[in-house]
C-alpha cells in the first residue's frame, strides 16, 4: 500500500457512498464508478448527510462511467453492488483489478464470496459486513441515520494486510471497524437479522423496522424467523448465542424507523436480493435437513411479490 491508499468504489448506492465518504475523510484517494449519475458526481460530488457525523460529502478524485476506463488499478476495490442473479460481479470489476488489487466485498448475503475467489484466485479477498442505517434519498445523495460499524475479515478466514489497512483507514475516518478471524460466522450472525426482517418488510408493503415490531405478536414472529436462521447456522458449524434473536428485537426497537435495503428496493420497483439474503439460507437448510417452516413461508410469499413486481414492470 502507498502512503495515500487508492480506493475504487464500484456501486455508489447508500453503502458505497457512505463508506467511500468515510475513507475520503480518512485521507484515502477515493475514486468511484457510476453509470447513471457520473455527471452529477463529477459536477457536485457525492452528498452524504449524517445525523450522527454531520456533512460527510466528498468530491471523488475521479468519476468513471465504467470500470473499463480505469487505467491504474486501485489498492482497494470496494464492491458494493447488489448480489443479483443477472449481475456477473466478477466481470463487472475485472477491467479494474490489477495483480496487487485487494477486492473488498461490502454486500449482503450468505455464500457470496466463491464466485470472486474463482475469478481472482491470486488477489486478496476481504469480506465485510455493514451494520449501518443509510439510505439513498436522491441522485448521488445519501442519508446516514445510525450506526456504521463494518466488520472486516479475510475470506475464508484469518486477517490479511489489506483487511488491516482497510480497518485502520475506517477507524481514522471515525467509525468502528473491528477485524474478525472468522468472517463466515459473522455473515451468519448478520443473516439472522437480514433473512428475517428484509423479506418480512416486503411482505408488509415496504414497512419500516418500527412498523414490523409494533406489537407482541409481530415481535414474536421476528424472533421465530431469526431462531430458524440460528438453527441453520448451527447446523452449518456457526452456532449463535442463544439469546441473539431476543436481543436483536430489543436492539431493533431502539433504532429510529428505518427502511431496510429490500424494503427500499421494493418501494422503488428495483430488483431485490431475495436469493442472496434468504434463498441461500433456505437452500443450506435443505442441504442440512433443518426444518425452517416459517422462513419457507416468508420465502414463498416474497417470491410471489417479486414475480408480481417484475410482471408489472414488464407490462
URVENGI-V988417 format. One record per helix or strand of 3 or more residues. SS is the DSSP state (2 for helix, 1 for strand). FROM is the first residue (numbers start at 1). LEN is the number of residues. If there is no record, write none. Layout:
{{SS;FROM;LEN} {SS;FROM;LEN}}
This chain:
{{1;6;5} {2;14;12} {1;29;5} {2;38;7} {1;46;5} {2;67;3} {1;76;4} {2;89;6} {1;102;5} {2;114;6} {1;125;14} {1;141;14} {2;161;13} {2;183;21} {2;209;4} {2;216;20} {2;244;11} {2;261;7} {2;274;14} {2;293;22}}
